[in-house]
Amino acid sequence: MKSVDLPSQHPIAVAVTTYTFAVHSLERQLIMIRTLVTALYMNSLLVVCLPIPVIAQDGPAPVLVTPAWLSNHLSDQYLVVLNVAQNKRDYRRGHIPGAQFLWVSSFAAANPELSFELQPVDNLDTLLEGLGISNASRIILCGVGGNVSATGRMYATLDYLGMADRTSILDGGFEAWKAAGYSVSRDTPPVSRGSFTPHLHTDAIVDGDYVKTKLHSGGFTIIDARAPQFYAGNGGGVPRAGHIPGAKNLFYSLLFDTTNRYLPDDSLRAKFAQAGIEPGNEIVTYCHVGQTASSVYVAAKQLGYRVHLYDGSFEDWSGRDDLPIELPAKKDSTK
């Protein structure tokens, strides 16, 4: 068939041209819409996949920090400094600028059965949120007046709550801060309530039944942090004197220098070795009521041991007739 060239103004030619233009225009619009939809979809994926920013931190927080480190980080957005003390009087006299007061009995208190016991998780959750702590917080524990044990106990509590990787102890406490010449405040800073969700590390703090299952376990060491005379069964005001069978004695005060700083790592390792604690062993530590043993807990964490704190400690163990006691001259390990 022979093609026919119509004049450009012919009605049929005009109609064909208009139709072709409309089709091309519609195709261009469809391409633009498809491009826009694709871009929106990719952006939505990007938003979903991006991590939620918290606080910049290269790996787990160190167990111990120096006053110089704290001074350099004191204005960090997520930093929370807790002044750990048995009374508020010393806090009012002076503290690290911005520090919050943390009463020892708010996280370890007596109950009708035992002294200095772990508080219920709901209580601890409420306590931390009231101090302005959230899961993204970077926590510094500061002891006062050489009270290293209470600070260590709060560290173990935060480990139990899943926050050890975001918690450090100011080595030497408030006295080290003042000795370094840093500023001191008497102001009580305002607090914005935090939002905290515990992620429990339940075997950080254990009971007597747990310890009983480990009495004769290989690769496991029980450490008695009491003074040697109590380990030997002399005094202590307990129902039965002595120590947990097989326990090694490492008096907690041997882990510090005269300024209440932890000894250097090599010196700590030497103390552990002298007490007969094998490198790489799993550890459970106890004392009278679960306070001074917390210092051994911190030292063990510093050295990389897997460690547990026996909360009831010898107050609990010696009061249970179903549990064995060991004395230098007499062993009752058959129970």
TASUL-V531743 format. One record per pair of residues at least 24 apart in sequence whose ideal C-beta (glycine too) atoms are under 10 Angstrom apart, sorted by sequence separation. I is the first residue (numbers start at 0). J is the second residue. D is the distance in whole Angstrom. If there is no record, write none. Layout:
I;J;D
I;J;D
This chain:
53;77;7
54;78;8
73;97;7
102;126;9
105;129;9
138;162;7
147;171;9
221;245;6
222;246;7
223;247;7
224;248;8
225;249;10
226;250;5
247;271;9
249;273;8
250;274;9
271;295;9
278;302;8
279;303;9
280;304;7
281;305;5
282;306;4
283;307;4
284;308;6
285;309;4
288;312;5
289;313;9
70;95;9
73;98;10
101;126;8
105;130;10
132;157;9
137;162;10
138;163;10
147;172;7
220;245;8
221;246;4
222;247;5
223;248;5
224;249;6
225;250;7
226;251;9
249;274;4
270;295;10
278;303;9
279;304;8
280;305;9
281;306;8
282;307;7
283;308;7
284;309;7
285;310;9
287;312;6
288;313;8
289;314;8
69;95;7
70;96;10
101;127;10
134;160;10
136;162;8
140;166;7
142;168;8
145;171;9
146;172;7
219;245;9
220;246;8
221;247;7
222;248;8
223;249;7
224;250;7
225;251;8
226;252;8
247;273;10
248;274;6
249;275;9
276;302;10
278;304;8
279;305;9
280;306;10
281;307;8
282;308;10
283;309;6
285;311;8
286;312;5
287;313;6
288;314;5
289;315;9
134;161;9
138;165;6
139;166;8
140;167;7
141;168;8
142;169;7
145;172;7
146;173;10
220;247;6
222;249;5
223;250;9
224;251;4
247;274;5
248;275;9
249;276;7
271;298;8
277;304;10
285;312;4
286;313;7
287;314;6
288;315;9
132;160;10
134;162;8
137;165;6
138;166;4
139;167;6
140;168;5
141;169;5
142;170;10
144;172;8
145;173;10
223;251;10
224;252;9
246;274;10
247;275;5
270;298;8
271;299;8
276;304;8
284;312;9
285;313;6
286;314;9
66;95;9
101;130;7
127;156;10
136;165;6
137;166;8
138;167;7
139;168;8
140;169;7
142;171;8
143;172;6
144;173;8
145;174;7
214;243;8
215;244;9
216;245;10
220;249;10
222;251;9
224;253;10
247;276;6
285;314;9
99;129;9
100;130;9
126;156;10
127;157;8
132;162;8
135;165;8
136;166;9
137;167;8
138;168;10
139;169;6
141;171;9
142;172;4
143;173;5
144;174;8
213;243;10
214;244;6
215;245;7
224;254;9
247;277;10
268;298;10
285;315;9
287;317;10
99;130;5
134;165;8
141;172;6
142;173;7
143;174;8
214;245;6
267;298;5
271;302;7
285;316;7
99;131;7
140;172;9
141;173;5
142;174;8
211;243;9
213;245;9
214;246;9
267;299;9
270;302;10
99;132;9
115;148;10
123;156;7
127;160;8
132;165;9
141;174;10
142;175;9
162;195;9
210;243;7
247;280;10
249;282;10
251;284;9
261;294;8
268;301;10
271;304;8
115;149;9
123;157;9
132;166;10
141;175;9
161;195;10
264;298;9
267;301;7
268;302;6
117;152;9
127;162;8
141;176;7
160;195;8
161;196;9
162;197;8
247;282;9
249;284;8
251;286;7
267;302;6
123;159;8
124;160;8
160;196;10
161;197;6
162;198;8
207;243;9
210;246;9
250;286;10
261;297;7
262;298;8
115;152;8
123;160;6
160;197;5
161;198;3
163;200;7
246;283;9
247;284;10
261;298;6
264;301;7
265;302;10
117;155;9
118;156;8
159;197;8
160;198;7
161;199;6
162;200;9
246;284;9
264;302;6
101;140;8
117;156;7
120;159;9
160;199;7
161;200;5
246;285;8
251;290;9
252;291;8
255;294;8
262;301;10
264;303;9
101;141;9
120;160;7
157;197;10
159;199;7
160;200;7
161;201;10
163;203;8
243;283;9
251;291;5
254;294;6
261;301;7
98;139;8
159;200;6
250;291;9
251;292;7
253;294;10
254;295;7
99;141;10
107;149;8
117;159;7
158;200;6
159;201;7
161;203;9
243;285;7
251;293;8
252;294;8
253;295;10
98;141;6
100;143;10
103;146;8
106;149;9
157;200;10
159;202;9
160;203;9
242;285;9
249;292;10
251;294;4
254;297;8
255;298;9
95;139;8
159;203;4
160;204;10
250;294;10
251;295;6
254;298;5
98;143;10
103;148;9
104;149;10
107;152;5
155;200;10
158;203;4
159;204;5
249;294;10
250;295;9
251;296;10
253;298;10
254;299;10
81;127;9
95;141;6
103;149;5
106;152;7
107;153;8
157;203;9
158;204;8
159;205;10
249;295;6
251;297;10
94;141;8
102;149;10
103;150;9
106;153;6
156;203;8
251;298;8
254;301;9
79;127;9
101;149;9
105;153;10
107;155;9
155;203;6
156;204;7
81;130;7
94;143;8
101;150;9
103;152;8
106;155;10
107;156;7
154;203;10
155;204;6
222;271;9
249;298;9
81;131;10
93;143;10
103;153;8
106;156;5
237;287;8
249;299;10
79;130;7
81;132;9
92;143;10
106;157;9
220;271;9
223;274;9
236;287;9
79;131;6
101;153;7
152;204;10
222;274;7
235;287;7
79;132;5
90;143;8
222;275;10
77;131;10
79;133;9
89;143;5
106;160;10
220;274;9
222;276;7
77;132;10
89;144;6
220;275;8
221;276;10
77;133;8
220;276;5
79;136;5
80;137;10
81;138;7
82;139;10
83;140;6
84;141;9
86;143;9
89;146;10
131;188;9
136;193;7
220;277;7
229;286;9
77;135;5
78;136;8
79;137;7
80;138;8
81;139;7
82;140;9
83;141;6
84;142;8
85;143;9
86;144;10
131;189;9
132;190;10
133;191;10
135;193;9
219;277;10
222;280;10
229;287;7
76;135;9
77;136;5
78;137;5
79;138;5
80;139;5
81;140;5
82;141;5
83;142;6
84;143;4
85;144;9
131;190;4
133;192;9
134;193;8
135;194;9
136;195;8
218;277;8
76;136;10
77;137;5
78;138;8
79;139;7
80;140;8
81;141;7
82;142;9
83;143;7
84;144;7
130;190;7
131;191;6
132;192;9
133;193;4
134;194;8
135;195;10
220;280;5
222;282;6
224;284;6
225;285;8
226;286;9
76;137;9
77;138;9
78;139;7
79;140;10
80;141;6
81;142;10
82;143;6
85;146;7
129;190;7
131;192;7
132;193;4
133;194;5
134;195;6
218;279;7
219;280;6
220;281;7
221;282;8
222;283;7
223;284;8
224;285;7
225;286;5
226;287;10
75;137;7
84;146;7
128;190;10
130;192;9
131;193;5
132;194;9
133;195;6
134;196;6
218;280;5
219;281;5
220;282;5
221;283;5
222;284;4
223;285;6
224;286;4
225;287;6
83;146;7
129;192;7
130;193;7
132;195;6
133;196;9
134;197;9
217;280;9
218;281;6
219;282;8
220;283;8
221;284;8
222;285;7
223;286;7
224;287;9
75;139;10
83;147;10
85;149;7
128;192;6
129;193;8
131;195;10
134;198;8
216;280;10
217;281;10
219;283;7
220;284;9
221;285;7
222;286;9
72;137;8
83;148;10
84;149;8
128;193;5
130;195;9
216;281;8
224;289;10
226;291;9
73;139;9
83;149;5
84;150;9
127;193;7
128;194;7
129;195;10
224;290;9
225;291;7
243;309;8
72;139;8
83;150;5
125;192;10
127;194;10
128;195;5
224;291;5
225;292;8
246;313;9
82;150;10
83;151;9
127;195;5
128;196;10
213;281;8
224;292;4
81;150;9
83;152;9
124;193;10
126;195;9
213;282;10
223;292;8
224;293;8
243;312;9
69;139;6
83;153;6
125;195;9
127;197;9
213;283;6
222;292;7
224;294;7
243;313;7
246;316;10
68;139;9
83;154;9
98;169;10
124;195;6
224;295;5
242;313;7
69;141;8
81;153;7
123;195;9
124;196;8
223;295;9
224;296;9
241;313;9
124;197;6
210;283;6
222;295;6
240;313;9
243;316;6
95;169;8
123;197;7
209;283;8
222;296;9
224;298;10
239;313;9
242;316;9
243;317;9
64;139;7
66;141;10
98;173;9
210;285;7
237;312;10
238;313;10
241;316;10
242;317;9
64;140;10
81;157;10
121;197;9
148;224;9
222;298;10
237;313;6
238;314;9
241;317;8
60;137;7
95;172;10
120;197;6
222;299;8
237;314;6
239;316;8
240;317;7
60;138;8
95;173;7
98;176;10
205;283;6
207;285;9
235;313;7
236;314;9
237;315;10
238;316;9
239;317;4
244;322;9
245;323;10
56;135;10
60;139;9
94;173;7
120;199;7
220;299;10
235;314;9
237;316;9
238;317;5
239;318;8
243;322;8
244;323;5
246;325;7
53;133;9
93;173;8
178;258;7
205;285;10
237;317;4
238;318;5
239;319;9
243;323;8
244;324;7
245;325;7
53;134;8
54;135;5
56;137;7
95;176;6
120;201;10
202;283;10
236;317;10
237;318;7
238;319;9
239;320;8
243;324;8
244;325;4
53;135;4
54;136;8
55;137;10
94;176;9
95;177;9
222;304;10
235;317;8
238;320;9
241;323;9
242;324;7
243;325;7
244;326;10
52;135;9
53;136;9
54;137;6
90;173;9
93;176;10
175;258;7
230;313;9
239;322;9
241;324;4
242;325;6
51;135;9
53;137;9
89;173;8
93;177;8
171;255;9
174;258;7
175;259;8
220;304;9
222;306;9
224;308;10
229;313;8
239;323;10
240;324;8
241;325;5
242;326;8
81;166;9
83;168;9
96;181;9
98;183;10
170;255;10
171;256;9
174;259;7
175;260;7
204;289;8
224;309;10
239;324;5
241;326;4
242;327;9
245;330;10
79;165;10
83;169;10
95;181;8
96;182;6
98;184;8
117;203;10
172;258;9
174;260;10
219;305;10
220;306;10
221;307;10
223;309;10
238;324;10
240;326;7
241;327;8
244;330;7
79;166;10
82;169;10
95;182;8
96;183;8
97;184;7
100;187;8
117;204;5
171;258;6
172;259;6
218;305;10
222;309;10
225;312;9
237;324;10
239;326;9
241;328;10
244;331;8
245;332;8
77;165;9
81;169;10
84;172;10
95;183;7
96;184;4
98;186;10
99;187;8
116;204;10
170;258;9
171;259;6
172;260;9
219;307;10
221;309;8
224;312;9
225;313;7
241;329;8
244;332;4
80;169;8
83;172;8
84;173;9
93;182;10
94;183;7
95;184;7
96;185;10
97;186;9
98;187;10
99;188;7
117;206;10
170;259;9
171;260;4
204;293;10
223;312;9
224;313;10
241;330;9
243;332;10
244;333;10
82;172;9
83;173;9
93;183;4
94;184;6
96;186;8
98;188;8
170;260;5
171;261;9
223;313;8
241;331;8
244;334;9
63;154;10
82;173;7
92;183;9
93;184;7
94;185;8
97;188;5
99;190;7
169;260;10
170;261;6
62;154;8
93;185;6
94;186;9
96;188;8
204;296;9
232;324;8
239;331;9
92;185;7
94;187;9
168;261;8
203;296;9
232;325;9
233;326;10
91;185;7
94;188;10
213;307;9
232;326;5
72;167;10
90;185;9
230;325;10
231;326;8
232;327;7
80;176;10
91;187;8
230;326;10
231;327;6
232;328;8
90;187;8
203;300;10
210;307;8
230;327;9
231;328;10
232;329;9
69;167;9
209;307;7
68;167;8
210;309;5
69;169;6
87;187;10
151;251;9
209;309;8
62;163;8
68;169;9
69;170;10
209;310;10
210;311;9
60;162;9
65;167;10
68;170;9
203;305;10
205;307;5
207;309;7
210;312;10
60;163;8
64;167;4
66;169;7
148;251;7
151;254;10
202;305;9
203;306;8
204;307;7
205;308;7
206;309;7
207;310;9
59;163;7
60;164;6
62;166;8
63;167;6
64;168;7
65;169;8
66;170;8
147;251;8
148;252;10
202;306;10
203;307;6
204;308;5
205;309;6
206;310;6
207;311;6
59;164;4
60;165;6
61;166;10
62;167;6
63;168;6
64;169;6
65;170;6
66;171;7
147;252;9
202;307;6
203;308;7
204;309;8
205;310;7
206;311;6
207;312;9
210;315;9
211;316;9
58;164;8
59;165;8
60;166;6
61;167;6
62;168;7
63;169;8
64;170;7
65;171;8
66;172;10
69;175;10
70;176;8
202;308;10
204;310;5
205;311;9
207;313;10
210;316;7
59;166;9
60;167;5
61;168;9
63;170;4
66;173;10
69;176;7
147;254;9
203;310;10
204;311;10
56;164;8
59;167;10
60;168;10
62;170;9
63;171;9
66;174;10
73;181;9
80;188;10
147;255;6
207;315;5
211;319;9
214;322;9
56;165;7
61;170;10
66;175;5
67;176;10
70;179;8
73;182;9
150;259;10
206;315;8
207;316;6
214;323;8
65;175;8
66;176;5
69;179;9
70;180;10
145;255;9
151;261;10
211;321;8
54;165;8
65;176;10
66;177;9
70;181;5
79;190;9
207;318;9
208;319;10
211;322;6
53;165;9
66;178;8
67;179;7
69;181;8
70;182;9
147;259;6
207;319;6
210;322;8
211;323;9
66;179;4
145;258;9
146;259;9
147;260;9
208;321;10
65;179;8
66;180;9
67;181;9
79;193;8
145;259;5
147;261;8
207;321;9
208;322;9
66;181;6
144;259;9
207;322;6
142;259;7
215;332;9
214;332;8
211;334;9
170;297;10
155;284;9
168;297;6
170;301;10
168;300;10
168;301;9
155;289;9
152;288;10
152;289;7
155;292;9
156;293;9
163;300;7
148;286;8
152;290;6
155;293;5
158;296;8
151;290;8
152;291;9
154;293;7
155;294;10
158;297;10
151;291;8
152;292;9
153;293;8
154;294;10
148;289;10
149;290;7
151;292;8
152;293;4
155;296;5
148;290;5
149;291;10
151;293;3
152;294;9
154;296;7
155;297;8
158;300;8
148;291;5
150;293;8
151;294;5
154;297;6
146;290;10
147;291;9
148;292;8
149;293;8
150;294;9
151;295;8
152;296;8
148;293;6
149;294;10
151;296;6
152;297;9
155;300;9
147;293;9
148;294;5
151;297;4
154;300;8
147;294;5
148;295;10
150;297;8
151;298;9
148;296;10
158;306;9
159;307;10
148;297;9
151;300;9
158;307;10
159;308;8
147;297;8
158;308;9
155;306;9
159;310;10
155;307;9
156;308;9
155;308;5
154;308;10
155;310;9
152;308;8
140;297;10
151;308;9
152;310;10
115;286;10
115;287;9
116;288;8
117;289;8
114;287;8
115;288;4
116;289;7
114;288;4
115;289;5
113;288;7
114;289;8
115;290;5
113;289;8
114;290;9
115;293;10
109;288;9
107;288;9
107;289;7
107;290;7
107;293;9
103;290;9
117;308;9
117;310;5
116;310;6
117;311;10
65;260;9
115;310;8
116;311;7
115;311;9
63;260;8
113;310;8
114;311;9
115;312;8
63;261;6
113;311;5
114;312;9
116;314;10
62;261;9
112;311;8
113;312;9
115;314;9
116;315;9
114;314;6
63;264;10
113;314;6
114;315;10
112;314;9
113;315;6
107;310;9
112;315;8
113;318;8
112;318;9
63;297;8
62;297;6
63;298;10
62;298;9
62;299;10
63;300;10
62;300;5
63;301;6
62;301;5
61;301;8
62;302;9
62;303;10
